[in-house]
């Protein structure tokens, strides 16, 4: 194996005794940063390095060494990050080196930064190579490894040549301040040559075992290692790293005896050093290559290093041994095989906990490659790690299958929580890959199958979200989306996700103009939801739309109106049966919305609305003025709608002093609505008709309308002084309601004058024109009758033949002619209508025209 496996090469062996005049504090500074890095506190180490490097008074030598530490820290962080995140830190390490060289091109020790930069590239190539060894589809990763290893060689070769050229120059002249001595350059030359050998060793492992490329690269690695081995002193620590790497080369070449001899020499001479521990890990791999699994296992009965690089290597070698023992027992002893399989899974967990995510990921991937995809590896933990590994490799479909298999094993073993989690992971893979239809199906089925699991509502809501994304391109999927949301609110009505489902459902139904369904969804959202205020406003809006659409035909269903009001009351103290409880602004809003529904759409909801509003008005704390000015007009409307409370409404209205005209407009429009309800024809003011055959209100309704008209006139008088300040539509509405009120109050002359003004300003408003024309014909003046006849002729000219309005206008013209003592003309017109297809036969107007014709003493043909 390459040394060290983490790929981070720390050049310390030749820095010792370099002659730099560091103080104790500077040495402590470097040891502190190195300690942070070794404990994987990369962010803190990087922050500390940058903070120190920002000091312009920093000595040049210390600045160089802190830059080296910063590069190593960034590269080490890249190794321990995920594949996606690691790229950023690899680039940061290289940028740090490039920035140093740009800012300090003449630094006497800048050569070290260039060497460290080359070693970053080597570490990156080795990192890719190690990943490729445990991937099911390693082609792309292997190519990346080769690319960076080639680049590392291109960087190291010229550095080696530069160092070789510089050594004799340093022999002849003493180095200037801060420069490397000739001895340090020689040590650095050996290091660079050793790292070049590691480049070839890593490159060799990028090729198949029996290939010529692998053989050639191993030969080159051996040649590079033999060079410094022949020149360096036996006391140089580098010699043991060289021999260890030579042993690795020999093992890979199948020269097991030579490898054994080299490892023995390392163990005997460096028994207490980290290199000796690494040699033991290599010894294990040598045994495994020779299928001597028991001998490999025996190595671990000896003392082991507590922490550090060697400990990680030895634990990883133990994992390899467990897997080899599993493979050996798999065909003969299933129980023993299961034991070693489970032991391997435990070792992977331990490696990740003790040595960090980098080693944990490598252990996972090795476990996946060796056990996970095997038919004999059907253990929940193994299958789960298999799936995780496949996911990291980007093999999405295989990862989903593996998660599902692991979930099946877990559920079969009664491990419901783990089974749910694994099925959830399978669905999340498809969710992240934007496979919305399949992700939605998988998440929905998971939630329904294991509905009692705490995360089931979350999974189900995510199923709805995926269905919504599917519906963006397939509109026919909208109902599936709606079904899932409705299913969610019924299955988990009190879950934390239920209100979100209701919000989504309300928005969907509102966009489809399905007002009642939208209102019910919005209304059910609790006050705990972030959007509850907007939801209740939307509910009010949608109920208005729903009832407005059905106000004419058919009228709003009383049960539905009551249910809509109750839906708002549920959010108030009234709905909870504790009306004396403290009221919030949101609850008072709901009370007014319930009252509005009852006032506008209920058959007789006035008393109920009065109680709701009075309770909210009297509640504690006292309401804010803005809300009170909305609620009090509604309360007066509730009083006006009750026969025995109308006088109270008039009294309250007379003493009211609302600062805004909006409050009076609320009463005006509300009372006007009550009056129209009592009119046989809502578009025809009370007391105005073509003749006695027009429908007439009962005496009771007539009295009620007149009482309401008194209330309405009080409001009109309050608003009339503001007429010049009103906009066009408001001015017209106020004038129109005043004219109707005068008419209902039997003030005919004033009503006629009011309608005359309206008719003159609104020639296109047929309802105003008809009412004005009828009033003219009901006056005592012959001139008015003639004006009425002319008005009906103008109206008739705007009617389409054969329509109700057309017959109505023709009837009024004939009646006016009779009234003006022109019966012959009236009869002529009626006969003309009779002859003109389709005639009068079978129409509702036939009898009425007959009655007119009888008045002319001319029989109907």
Secondary structure, 3 states (H helix, E strand, C coil): CCCCCCCCCCCCCCCCCCCCCCCHHHHHHHHHHHHHHHCCCHHHHHHHHHHHHCCCCCCHHHHHHHHHHHHHHHHHHHHHCCHHHHHHHHHHHHHHHHHHHHHCCCCCCHHHHHHHHHHHHHHHHHHHHHHHCCCCCCHHHHHHHHHHHHHHHHHHHHHHHHHHHHHHHHHHCCCCCCCCCHHHHHHHHHHHHHHHHHHHHHHHCCCCCCCHHHHHHHHHHHHHHHHHHHHCCCCCCHHHHHHHHHHHHHHHCCCHHHHHHHHHHHHHHCCCCHHHHHHHHHHHHHHHHCCCHHHHHHHCCCCCCCCCHHHHHHHHHHHHHHHHHHHHHHCCCHHHHHHHHHHHHHHHHHHHHHHCHHHHHHHHHHHHHHHHCCHHHCCHHHHHHHHHHHHHCCCHHHHHHHHHHHHHHHHHCCCHHHHHHHHHHHHHHHHHCCCHHHHHHHHHHHHHHCCCCCCHHHHHHHHHHHHHHHHHHCHHHHHHHHHHHHHHHHHCCCCCCHHHHHHHHHHHHHHCCCHHHHHHHHHCCCCCCCCHHHHHHHHHHHHHHHHHHHCCCCCCCHHHHHHHHHHHHCCCCCCCCCCCCCCCHHHHHHHHHHHHHHHHHCCCCHHHHHHHHHHHHHCCCCCCHHHHHHHHHHHHHHHHCCHHHHHHHHHHHHHCCCCCHHHHHHHHHHHHHHHHHHCCCCCCCCCCCCCCCCCCCCHHHHHHHHHHHHHHHHHHHHHHCCHHHCCHHHHHHHHHHHHHHHHHCCCHHHHHHHHHHHHHHCCCCHHHHHHHHHHHHHCCCHHHHHHHHHHHHHHHHCCCCCCHHHHHHHHHHHHHHHHCCCHHHHHHHHHHHHHCCCCCCCCCCHHHHHHHHHHCCCCCC
